[in-house]
Amino acid sequence: MKRWNWFLPPRLDLVGMLQAQVNVTVEGMDALVAWSNGEAGAGDRVRQCEHRADDAKRALWRALREAFSPPMDAEDLFALSSDLDEVLNGAKDIVREMEVMSVAPDSAMRDMSMQLRDSVSSLSGAFADLAGDGDPTGNADVAIRHVRQMERVYRAAMPVLLDRSDERDVVGMREAYRRLLSLGDSVRRVADRVWYATVKES
């Protein structure tokens, strides 16, 4: 080892750590889709992924403190990780609340969950581009398009939902729809931050 390297911290793969977090989040979104389709045990997988993603987030945040020269702005890495964390946290909360209320997901929830999963998969592609030589903004735009599709599903589903006779079901599903839209907003913030970080580094 060269003498001038003795006092420098090791170079950490911070973008790779962010990629590890998004990979667990994609896995959690797959479990959310399976849960919305009534698959037994899928809700538990959402919760397990949320815990694993928290571990990945904390590992990245600890590494940010130690990094001598991060490959991109530390504030951008922190914001990407933090906003991404909200997506899986929110998915876990939706599963828990629906189970507590004994309300089963409907077709609109399944469609919104699939769009959410696809949007996070696009973020995974954007993060891979951040780590390589690709342009991450294309995948960020695809993620936003999936969020917009979630909003269209929501607008189509609300009039149908309000025609239901079971008031508890209406209230529970309306809250679930809104929570899914909120997760879409978190995805949009991550996608916008990808754009911001890319423009700033160019």
C-alpha positions as CSV (number, residue, x, y, z in Angstrom):
1,M,0.0,0.0,0.0
2,K,1.3,3.5,-0.9
3,R,2.3,5.6,2.1
4,W,-0.2,8.4,1.3
5,N,-3.1,6.0,1.4
6,W,-2.5,5.0,5.1
7,F,-4.7,7.8,6.5
8,L,-7.5,7.6,3.9
9,P,-10.6,5.6,4.6
10,P,-11.3,2.7,2.2
11,R,-13.3,3.6,-1.0
12,L,-16.8,2.5,-0.3
13,D,-19.3,1.4,-3.0
14,L,-22.0,3.8,-1.9
15,V,-24.1,3.6,-5.1
16,G,-23.8,-0.2,-4.9
17,M,-25.2,0.0,-1.4
18,L,-28.1,2.1,-2.6
19,Q,-28.6,-0.5,-5.3
20,A,-28.8,-3.2,-2.6
21,Q,-31.5,-1.2,-0.8
22,V,-33.5,-0.8,-4.0
23,N,-33.2,-4.5,-4.8
24,V,-34.8,-5.4,-1.4
25,T,-37.5,-2.7,-2.1
26,V,-38.3,-4.3,-5.5
27,E,-38.5,-7.7,-3.7
28,G,-40.9,-6.1,-1.2
29,M,-43.0,-4.7,-4.0
30,D,-43.2,-8.1,-5.6
31,A,-44.5,-9.4,-2.2
32,L,-47.0,-6.5,-2.0
33,V,-48.4,-7.5,-5.4
34,A,-48.6,-11.2,-4.3
35,W,-50.3,-10.1,-1.1
36,S,-52.8,-8.0,-3.1
37,N,-53.6,-11.2,-5.1
38,G,-54.3,-13.1,-1.9
39,E,-51.2,-15.2,-1.7
40,A,-50.7,-16.6,1.8
41,G,-47.6,-15.5,3.6
42,A,-46.9,-12.6,1.2
43,G,-47.8,-10.0,3.9
44,D,-45.1,-11.5,6.1
45,R,-42.6,-11.2,3.2
46,V,-43.4,-7.5,2.9
47,R,-42.6,-7.1,6.6
48,Q,-39.4,-9.1,6.3
49,C,-38.2,-7.0,3.3
50,E,-39.0,-3.8,5.2
51,H,-36.6,-4.9,8.0
52,R,-33.9,-5.9,5.5
53,A,-34.2,-2.7,3.6
54,D,-33.9,-0.8,6.9
55,D,-30.6,-2.6,7.5
56,A,-29.4,-1.7,4.0
57,K,-30.4,1.9,4.5
58,R,-28.5,2.1,7.8
59,A,-25.5,0.5,6.3
60,L,-25.5,3.1,3.6
61,W,-25.9,6.0,6.1
62,R,-23.1,4.7,8.2
63,A,-20.9,4.4,5.2
64,L,-21.7,8.0,4.1
65,R,-20.2,9.2,7.4
66,E,-17.0,7.4,6.6
67,A,-16.7,8.1,2.9
68,F,-13.8,10.4,2.0
69,S,-14.9,11.1,-1.6
70,P,-18.4,9.8,-2.4
71,P,-19.1,9.2,-6.2
72,M,-22.0,11.7,-6.0
73,D,-23.2,14.3,-3.5
74,A,-23.7,12.8,-0.1
75,E,-26.9,14.7,0.4
76,D,-28.3,13.2,-2.8
77,L,-27.4,9.7,-1.7
78,F,-29.0,10.3,1.6
79,A,-32.2,11.7,0.1
80,L,-32.5,8.9,-2.4
81,S,-32.1,6.3,0.3
82,S,-34.5,8.0,2.7
83,D,-37.3,8.6,0.2
84,L,-36.9,5.0,-1.1
85,D,-37.2,3.8,2.5
86,E,-40.6,5.4,2.8
87,V,-42.0,3.2,0.0
88,L,-41.4,-0.1,1.7
89,N,-42.3,1.3,5.1
90,G,-45.6,2.5,3.7
91,A,-46.3,-0.9,2.0
92,K,-45.8,-2.7,5.3
93,D,-48.2,-0.2,7.0
94,I,-50.9,-0.9,4.3
95,V,-50.6,-4.6,4.8
96,R,-50.8,-4.3,8.5
97,E,-53.9,-2.0,8.5
98,M,-55.8,-4.0,5.9
99,E,-55.2,-7.1,8.0
100,V,-56.3,-5.3,11.2
101,M,-59.5,-4.1,9.5
102,S,-60.1,-7.5,7.8
103,V,-60.5,-5.8,4.5
104,A,-59.2,-7.8,1.4
105,P,-57.5,-6.0,-1.5
106,D,-59.6,-5.4,-4.6
107,S,-58.7,-5.3,-8.2
108,A,-57.8,-1.5,-8.1
109,M,-55.4,-2.2,-5.2
110,R,-53.8,-5.0,-7.3
111,D,-53.4,-2.7,-10.3
112,M,-52.0,0.1,-8.2
113,S,-49.6,-2.3,-6.5
114,M,-48.4,-3.6,-9.8
115,Q,-47.7,-0.1,-11.1
116,L,-45.9,0.7,-7.8
117,R,-43.8,-2.4,-8.2
118,D,-42.9,-1.5,-11.8
119,S,-42.1,2.1,-10.8
120,V,-39.6,0.8,-8.2
121,S,-38.1,-1.6,-10.7
122,S,-37.5,1.4,-13.0
123,L,-35.8,3.2,-10.1
124,S,-33.6,0.1,-9.7
125,G,-32.6,0.6,-13.4
126,A,-31.9,4.3,-12.7
127,F,-29.6,3.4,-9.8
128,A,-27.8,0.9,-11.9
129,D,-27.2,3.6,-14.4
130,L,-25.9,5.9,-11.7
131,A,-23.3,3.2,-10.9
132,G,-22.4,2.8,-14.5
133,D,-22.1,4.9,-17.6
134,G,-25.8,5.0,-18.5
135,D,-28.3,7.9,-18.4
136,P,-30.4,7.3,-15.2
137,T,-33.0,9.9,-16.2
138,G,-34.7,7.6,-18.7
139,N,-35.5,5.1,-16.1
140,A,-36.5,7.9,-13.7
141,D,-39.0,9.1,-16.3
142,V,-40.4,5.5,-16.7
143,A,-40.9,5.4,-12.9
144,I,-42.9,8.6,-13.0
145,R,-45.1,7.3,-15.8
146,H,-46.0,4.3,-13.7
147,V,-46.9,6.6,-10.9
148,R,-49.2,8.5,-13.2
149,Q,-50.8,5.3,-14.2
150,M,-51.4,4.6,-10.5
151,E,-53.3,7.9,-10.3
152,R,-55.4,7.0,-13.3
153,V,-56.4,3.6,-11.7
154,Y,-57.3,5.6,-8.5
155,R,-59.5,8.0,-10.4
156,A,-61.3,5.2,-12.2
157,A,-61.7,3.1,-9.0
158,M,-63.1,5.8,-6.7
159,P,-66.6,6.1,-8.3
160,V,-66.9,2.4,-8.2
161,L,-65.8,2.2,-4.6
162,L,-68.4,4.8,-3.5
163,D,-71.2,2.7,-4.9
164,R,-70.4,-0.1,-2.4
165,S,-72.9,-0.6,0.4
166,D,-70.5,-1.7,3.1
167,E,-69.3,1.5,4.7
168,R,-66.4,-0.1,6.6
169,D,-65.2,-1.6,3.3
170,V,-65.5,1.8,1.6
171,V,-63.6,3.6,4.3
172,G,-60.8,0.9,4.5
173,M,-60.3,0.8,0.7
174,R,-60.3,4.5,0.3
175,E,-57.6,4.8,2.9
176,A,-55.6,2.0,1.2
177,Y,-55.9,3.7,-2.2
178,R,-54.7,7.0,-0.7
179,R,-51.8,5.4,1.0
180,L,-50.7,3.7,-2.2
181,L,-50.9,7.1,-4.0
182,S,-48.7,8.5,-1.2
183,L,-46.1,5.8,-1.9
184,G,-46.3,6.8,-5.6
185,D,-45.4,10.4,-4.4
186,S,-42.3,9.0,-2.6
187,V,-41.3,7.2,-5.8
188,R,-41.8,10.5,-7.7
189,R,-39.5,12.3,-5.2
190,V,-36.8,9.6,-5.7
191,A,-37.1,9.9,-9.5
192,D,-36.9,13.7,-9.3
193,R,-33.9,13.5,-7.1
194,V,-32.2,11.2,-9.7
195,W,-32.8,13.9,-12.3
196,Y,-31.4,16.6,-9.9
197,A,-28.3,14.6,-9.0
198,T,-27.7,13.8,-12.7
199,V,-28.0,17.4,-13.8
200,K,-25.8,18.6,-10.9
201,E,-23.0,16.1,-11.7
202,S,-23.0,16.8,-15.4
